[in-house]
């Protein structure tokens, strides 16, 4: 009797659009949300951490103070540059011989 019920269920599942298209769709949507949750967690877990000022000094680098570099100061530096007179220099390509 149970095989008869299974055969009937298999017949209905093959003919019903809900089982053909709806069930796989919902499995992908729900399963995808769990997959995305895993990837998002990994993204924030292993993101690059900023170095502390002590670590930067130990590495032999110097950090500027936050107020020392501003957008206005950098804009003034660019205004002082001569950007109208320039020459286009072609960089070497990996397949060309180095001279």
C-alpha positions in Angstrom: 0.0 0.0 0.0 2.8 2.4 0.8 4.3 1.9 -2.7 1.0 2.8 -4.2 1.0 6.1 -2.2 4.5 6.8 -3.3 3.7 6.1 -6.9 0.7 8.5 -6.7 2.9 11.2 -5.0 5.6 10.8 -7.7 2.9 11.1 -10.4 1.5 14.3 -8.9 5.0 15.7 -8.3 5.9 15.2 -12.0 2.7 16.9 -13.2 2.4 19.8 -10.7 4.3 23.0 -11.6 4.7 23.8 -8.0 6.9 20.7 -7.5 8.7 21.2 -10.8 9.6 24.8 -10.5 8.5 26.2 -7.2 10.2 23.8 -4.9 13.6 24.1 -6.5 13.2 27.9 -6.6 12.5 28.1 -2.9 15.3 25.6 -2.0 17.8 27.9 -4.0 16.5 31.1 -2.4 16.5 29.8 1.2 19.8 27.9 0.7 21.4 30.9 -1.0 20.5 33.1 1.9 22.4 30.7 4.3 25.3 30.6 1.8 25.4 34.4 1.6 25.3 34.6 5.4 28.4 32.5 5.6 30.3 34.6 3.0 29.3 37.8 4.7 30.4 36.5 8.1 33.8 35.5 6.5 34.1 38.9 4.8 33.9 40.8 8.1 35.9 38.2 10.1 38.9 38.4 7.8 38.8 42.1 6.7 42.1 44.0 6.7 42.7 45.6 10.0 44.4 49.0 10.3 47.8 49.2 11.9 48.2 51.0 15.2 50.6 53.9 15.3 53.1 51.9 17.4 53.2 49.1 14.8 53.7 51.7 12.0 56.7 53.2 13.9 58.1 49.7 14.5 57.9 49.1 10.7 60.0 52.2 10.1 57.2 54.3 8.6 56.0 57.8 9.6 52.4 58.7 9.9 51.1 62.2 9.4 48.8 63.8 11.9 45.1 63.7 10.9 44.9 67.5 10.5 48.1 67.8 8.6 46.7 66.5 5.3 43.4 68.1 4.2 41.6 68.3 0.9 42.2 72.0 0.6 46.0 71.7 1.0 46.1 68.9 -1.6 44.1 71.1 -3.9 46.5 73.9 -3.5 49.4 71.6 -4.3 47.7 70.5 -7.5 47.0 74.1 -8.5 50.7 74.9 -8.2 51.6 72.2 -10.6 51.9 72.9 -14.3 49.3 70.5 -15.8 49.1 72.2 -19.2 52.6 71.2 -20.4 53.2 67.5 -20.3 54.7 64.8 -22.4 53.1 61.4 -23.0 55.7 58.7 -22.1 54.9 55.1 -23.2 55.5 52.5 -20.5 57.2 49.2 -21.4 55.0 46.3 -22.3 55.6 42.8 -20.9 56.2 41.3 -24.3 58.7 44.0 -25.4 62.5 43.6 -24.8 63.9 45.8 -22.1 66.6 48.1 -23.3 
